[in-house]
């Protein structure tokens, strides 16, 4: 069984590349890592960031271009010397499937090489809808893959599986999840990478979302509970014990039940929370207070000034929490940008980071 690394596998400000042809695969990963961190770059910047010679960079870029992993942009004129040609990832260069197994539903996405969602669906879990089973999961993955042109299906990097279990420490998951992983690998012939769902969401925001330009920040995921991860120099740390607080959407659900409010919009990905307005405000206050306490305590020992809040809750709710948190704490807060399912998109980032990026040293 393979476990995806617990970090997004970013590289340092200056990584060391080798010019020997025997390690070209590593150098190609080095170039792709840079491109996954930035929208576009140039050969000159790649050389400056990696220490590789100009000739080696040219050979690498040409090879990656021939493989369809990168593409040249339009030449930028107006500077001294010859026009600069930017290089960026080719969105069609690789694809990945991400599966997030939640309490009520399972989200499945297909993303391309730059993180754009090409397909998304939601399935009821077997315990919620007895007719659901692994066969439906397999057929849904097949459907997602078959949406790709035939010549692009070989570019599928794998399937990322995000579980609420703490799989990163090697403990056994439920038998049903093991069976699902085995079925995917055996019946579909696709490699599966497993990770804790909160860590996967943090990886996704780091690779494709709001945290992409950030090196040091506090990551919060707002789901049934409020979960936290500390990110330093692009590395994700979960500590010795889970950082979870009972002020998440479960707490709001409890308040809604007390006031006989409808619950369906709460757990729907396009749910309208405006009708909950008088109850959402006090609930947000609890979240903001918990986030502030957590960040204040950590800031006594570590230097960071930004908070990222990711959630499947409506964007307007997340932005409101972030704005109010900034006013209350003095820390900058940004809402995550991975929708409709941050955990599934984060899961889909795992095969891409594992196959195309180098580990930060």
Rosetta blueprint (number, residue, H / E / L):
1 X L
2 X L
3 X E
4 X L
5 X L
6 X L
7 X L
8 X L
9 X L
10 X L
11 X L
12 X L
13 X L
14 X L
15 X L
16 X L
17 X L
18 X L
19 X L
20 X L
21 X H
22 X H
23 X H
24 X H
25 X H
26 X H
27 X H
28 X H
29 X H
30 X H
31 X H
32 X H
33 X H
34 X H
35 X H
36 X H
37 X H
38 X L
39 X L
40 X L
41 X E
42 X L
43 X H
44 X H
45 X H
46 X H
47 X H
48 X H
49 X H
50 X H
51 X L
52 X L
53 X L
54 X H
55 X H
56 X H
57 X H
58 X H
59 X H
60 X H
61 X H
62 X H
63 X H
64 X H
65 X H
66 X H
67 X L
68 X L
69 X L
70 X E
71 X E
72 X E
73 X E
74 X E
75 X E
76 X E
77 X L
78 X L
79 X L
80 X L
81 X L
82 X L
83 X L
84 X E
85 X E
86 X E
87 X E
88 X E
89 X E
90 X L
91 X H
92 X H
93 X H
94 X L
95 X E
96 X E
97 X E
98 X E
99 X E
100 X E
101 X E
102 X L
103 X L
104 X L
105 X E
106 X E
107 X E
108 X E
109 X E
110 X E
111 X E
112 X E
113 X L
114 X L
115 X L
116 X L
117 X E
118 X E
119 X E
120 X E
121 X E
122 X E
123 X E
124 X E
125 X L
126 X L
127 X L
128 X L
129 X L
130 X L
131 X L
132 X L
133 X L
134 X H
135 X H
136 X H
137 X H
138 X H
139 X H
140 X H
141 X H
142 X H
143 X H
144 X H
145 X H
146 X H
147 X L
148 X L
149 X L
150 X H
151 X H
152 X H
153 X H
154 X H
155 X H
156 X E
157 X E
158 X E
159 X E
160 X E
161 X E
162 X E
163 X E
164 X L
165 X L
166 X L
167 X H
168 X H
169 X H
170 X L
171 X L
172 X L
173 X L
174 X L
175 X H
176 X H
177 X H
178 X H
179 X H
180 X H
181 X H
182 X H
183 X H
184 X H
185 X H
186 X H
187 X H
188 X H
189 X L
190 X L
191 X L
192 X E
193 X E
194 X E
195 X E
196 X E
197 X H
198 X H
199 X H
200 X H
201 X H
202 X H
203 X H
204 X H
205 X H
206 X H
207 X H
208 X H
209 X L
210 X L
211 X L
212 X L
213 X L
214 X L
215 X L
216 X L
217 X E
218 X E
219 X E
220 X E
221 X E
222 X E
223 X L
224 X L
225 X L
226 X E
227 X E
228 X E
229 X E
230 X E
231 X E
232 X E
233 X L
234 X L
235 X E
236 X E
237 X E
238 X L
239 X L
240 X L
241 X L
242 X L
243 X L
244 X E
245 X E
246 X L
247 X L
248 X L
249 X H
250 X H
251 X H
252 X H
253 X H
254 X H
255 X H
256 X H
257 X H
258 X H
259 X L
260 X L
261 X L
262 X L
263 X L
264 X H
265 X H
266 X H
267 X H
268 X L
269 X L
270 X L
271 X L
272 X L
273 X L
274 X H
275 X H
276 X H
277 X H
278 X H
279 X H
280 X H
281 X H
282 X H
283 X H
284 X H
285 X H
286 X H
287 X H
288 X H
289 X H
290 X H
291 X H
292 X H
293 X H
294 X H
295 X H
296 X H
297 X H
298 X H
299 X H
300 X L
301 X L
302 X L
303 X L
304 X L
305 X L
306 X E
307 X E
308 X E
309 X E
310 X E
311 X E
312 X L
313 X L
314 X L
315 X H
316 X H
317 X H
318 X H
319 X H
320 X H
321 X H
322 X H
323 X H
324 X H
325 X H
326 X H
327 X H
328 X H
329 X H
330 X L
331 X L
332 X E
333 X E
334 X E
335 X E
336 X L
337 X L
338 X L
339 X L
340 X L
341 X L
342 X H
343 X H
344 X H
345 X H
346 X H
347 X H
348 X H
349 X H
350 X H
351 X H
352 X H
353 X H
354 X H
355 X H
356 X H
357 X L
358 X L
359 X L
360 X L
361 X L
